[in-house]
Amino acid sequence: MDVVFPCLDEAAALPDVLAALPPGYRAVVVDNGSSDGSPEVARAHGATVVHEPSPGYGAAVHTGLLASRSQLVCVLDADGSLDPGELPRLVEAVACGRVDLAVGRRVPAERGAWPWHARAGNAVLAGLLRRRGLPVRDIGPIRVAYREALLELNITDRRFGYPLELLLRAGAANWRVQEFDVAYKPRAAGTRSKVSGSVRGTLRAVHDMAGVLR
């Protein structure tokens, strides 16, 4: 089972994240231009490392999907905010045929894990998706689906709009989508979210996602 980790300057988080992978799960770390030695740290902890020079979350995820070889693929942030031990629940739902796409719904595990500006932007976008018939309350950074099916959705956004476009295209294709509550922790010390770490980052992500909706 391959787990795609989009990665930009996550050296401080990678050792614990990779160590927490369940048995039988292989890490594919997609370096998106790190300057902190993330690729070397990932290799030292057993991950397969590929490089995506074009900046953007969607670009890194797409490259990771192309580099993966398992039929089912997981996508997970590499900053330590999510526990890879949550993945088997989502994988089981897809593997047994109950759903086509399993996504994590973030539940803050402690105060300050999810800043107000990020929660607010997420809530607005999730509300727009529910109006379109998708039963989601989070544009979550943890997902499980069949690799070939994901690629066949032909997602074009290569920046922060990627997760939203994925959900929109999955809905248009009549995929069965199910959310699973997952604990959301503060990211590892020494790392910073490119989205929720600042109001500016959140606004940039919302801008990209608004473009997808248009």
C-alpha positions as CSV (number, residue, x, y, z in Angstrom):
1,M,0.0,0.0,0.0
2,D,1.6,3.3,-1.1
3,V,1.1,6.5,0.9
4,V,1.9,9.7,-1.0
5,F,3.4,12.4,1.2
6,P,3.6,15.9,-0.5
7,C,6.6,17.4,1.2
8,L,8.0,20.9,1.5
9,D,10.5,21.5,4.3
10,E,9.1,18.8,6.6
11,A,12.5,17.3,7.8
12,A,11.5,17.9,11.5
13,A,8.3,15.9,11.2
14,L,9.3,13.0,8.8
15,P,11.1,10.7,11.2
16,D,8.0,10.3,13.5
17,V,5.5,10.3,10.6
18,L,7.3,7.6,8.7
19,A,7.9,5.5,11.8
20,A,4.1,5.6,12.5
21,L,3.2,4.0,9.2
22,P,1.4,0.7,9.7
23,P,3.1,-2.6,8.5
24,G,2.7,-3.1,4.8
25,Y,2.4,0.7,4.0
26,R,5.2,2.2,1.8
27,A,6.0,5.9,1.9
28,V,6.4,7.8,-1.3
29,V,7.7,11.2,-0.3
30,V,7.3,13.8,-3.1
31,D,9.8,16.6,-2.4
32,N,8.4,19.9,-3.7
33,G,11.6,22.0,-3.4
34,S,12.6,21.6,0.2
35,S,15.7,23.4,1.5
36,D,15.9,21.7,4.9
37,G,17.2,18.3,3.8
38,S,13.8,16.6,3.7
39,P,14.7,14.2,0.9
40,E,17.7,12.9,2.7
41,V,15.8,12.5,6.0
42,A,13.0,10.6,4.1
43,R,15.5,8.2,2.4
44,A,17.2,7.6,5.7
45,H,13.9,6.5,7.2
46,G,13.1,4.1,4.4
47,A,10.9,6.2,2.1
48,T,11.0,6.3,-1.7
49,V,11.7,9.9,-2.7
50,V,10.7,11.5,-5.9
51,H,11.0,15.1,-6.9
52,E,8.5,17.6,-8.3
53,P,10.2,20.9,-9.3
54,S,6.9,22.7,-10.1
55,P,5.6,24.3,-7.0
56,G,2.2,23.4,-5.7
57,Y,0.4,20.9,-3.6
58,G,-1.5,19.4,-6.5
59,A,1.7,19.0,-8.5
60,A,3.3,17.1,-5.7
61,V,0.2,14.8,-5.2
62,H,-0.1,14.1,-9.0
63,T,3.6,13.2,-9.2
64,G,3.2,10.9,-6.2
65,L,0.3,9.1,-7.9
66,L,2.3,8.6,-11.0
67,A,5.2,7.2,-8.9
68,S,3.0,4.8,-6.9
69,R,2.5,1.2,-7.8
70,S,-0.2,-0.1,-5.5
71,Q,-3.8,-0.4,-6.7
72,L,-5.1,1.5,-3.6
73,V,-3.2,4.8,-2.8
74,C,-3.4,7.0,0.3
75,V,-2.5,10.7,0.4
76,L,-1.4,12.2,3.8
77,D,0.3,15.4,4.9
78,A,3.9,15.0,6.0
79,D,3.9,17.6,8.8
80,G,2.9,15.4,11.7
81,S,-0.6,16.8,12.1
82,L,-2.2,13.5,11.1
83,D,-1.5,9.9,12.4
84,P,-0.8,7.4,9.6
85,G,-2.3,4.8,12.0
86,E,-5.7,6.2,10.9
87,L,-5.2,4.9,7.4
88,P,-6.3,1.2,7.7
89,R,-9.9,2.3,8.6
90,L,-10.2,4.3,5.4
91,V,-8.4,1.7,3.3
92,E,-10.8,-1.0,4.5
93,A,-13.8,1.0,3.5
94,V,-12.5,1.3,-0.1
95,A,-11.0,-2.1,-0.4
96,C,-14.2,-3.9,0.6
97,G,-16.2,-1.9,-1.9
98,R,-18.4,0.2,0.5
99,V,-17.1,3.5,-0.9
100,D,-15.0,4.8,-3.8
101,L,-13.3,7.6,-1.9
102,A,-12.5,7.7,1.8
103,V,-11.6,11.1,3.3
104,G,-10.6,12.2,6.7
105,R,-12.6,14.8,8.6
106,R,-10.3,16.6,10.9
107,V,-11.2,16.8,14.5
108,P,-8.8,19.0,16.5
109,A,-7.1,16.9,19.2
110,E,-6.1,20.0,21.2
111,R,-6.5,23.7,21.4
112,G,-4.7,25.6,18.6
113,A,-4.4,22.6,16.3
114,W,-6.6,24.2,13.6
115,P,-6.5,28.0,13.5
116,W,-9.8,29.9,13.2
117,H,-9.0,31.3,9.7
118,A,-8.3,27.9,8.3
119,R,-11.5,26.4,9.9
120,A,-13.6,29.3,8.5
121,G,-12.3,28.9,5.0
122,N,-12.8,25.2,5.1
123,A,-16.3,25.5,6.4
124,V,-17.3,27.8,3.6
125,L,-16.0,25.5,0.9
126,A,-17.4,22.4,2.5
127,G,-20.8,24.1,2.6
128,L,-20.6,24.8,-1.1
129,L,-19.8,21.1,-1.8
130,R,-22.8,20.0,0.3
131,R,-25.0,22.2,-1.8
132,R,-23.8,20.1,-4.7
133,G,-24.7,16.9,-3.0
134,L,-21.3,15.8,-1.6
135,P,-21.7,14.7,2.1
136,V,-18.5,16.4,3.4
137,R,-17.6,18.8,6.1
138,D,-13.9,19.0,5.4
139,I,-11.7,19.5,2.4
140,G,-9.4,17.1,4.1
141,P,-5.7,16.3,3.6
142,I,-6.1,12.6,4.0
143,R,-7.7,10.5,1.3
144,V,-7.8,6.9,0.0
145,A,-8.9,5.7,-3.4
146,Y,-7.9,3.5,-6.3
147,R,-4.9,4.9,-8.1
148,E,-6.1,4.4,-11.6
149,A,-9.6,5.8,-10.8
150,L,-8.0,9.0,-9.3
151,L,-5.9,9.5,-12.4
152,E,-8.9,9.0,-14.6
153,L,-10.6,11.9,-12.9
154,N,-8.2,14.1,-14.9
155,I,-7.7,16.7,-12.1
156,T,-6.0,19.7,-13.6
157,D,-5.3,22.0,-10.6
158,R,-1.7,21.8,-9.5
159,R,-1.9,24.1,-6.5
160,F,-4.1,24.3,-3.4
161,G,-7.3,23.8,-5.4
162,Y,-6.4,20.1,-6.0
163,P,-8.4,18.6,-3.1
164,L,-11.5,20.6,-4.0
165,E,-11.4,19.7,-7.6
166,L,-10.9,16.1,-6.7
167,L,-14.1,16.1,-4.6
168,L,-16.0,18.0,-7.4
169,R,-15.0,15.6,-10.0
170,A,-15.7,12.6,-7.8
171,G,-19.2,13.9,-7.2
172,A,-19.7,14.5,-10.9
173,A,-18.6,10.9,-11.5
174,N,-21.1,9.6,-8.9
175,W,-18.4,8.3,-6.6
176,R,-19.5,7.1,-3.2
177,V,-17.7,9.4,-0.8
178,Q,-17.5,8.9,3.0
179,E,-15.8,10.9,5.7
180,F,-14.1,9.4,8.7
181,D,-13.2,11.4,11.8
182,V,-9.5,11.6,12.3
183,A,-7.6,13.4,15.1
184,Y,-5.9,16.6,14.0
185,K,-2.8,17.5,16.0
186,P,-0.5,20.5,16.0
187,R,2.1,20.0,13.4
188,A,5.6,19.0,14.4
189,A,7.8,21.7,15.9
190,G,10.0,23.2,13.2
191,T,7.4,22.9,10.5
192,R,4.8,25.3,9.3
193,S,1.6,24.8,7.3
194,K,1.6,26.3,3.9
195,V,-2.1,26.8,4.2
196,S,-3.3,27.1,7.8
197,G,0.0,28.5,9.2
198,S,-1.0,32.0,8.3
199,V,-4.0,34.1,7.2
200,R,-2.1,34.8,4.0
201,G,-1.7,31.1,3.3
202,T,-5.3,30.4,4.0
203,L,-6.4,33.2,1.6
204,R,-4.1,31.8,-1.1
205,A,-5.7,28.4,-0.7
206,V,-9.2,29.8,-0.8
207,H,-8.3,31.8,-3.9
208,D,-7.1,28.7,-5.7
209,M,-10.2,26.7,-4.6
210,A,-12.6,29.5,-5.6
211,G,-11.0,29.4,-9.1
212,V,-11.8,25.6,-9.2
213,L,-15.5,26.3,-8.3
214,R,-15.7,29.0,-11.0
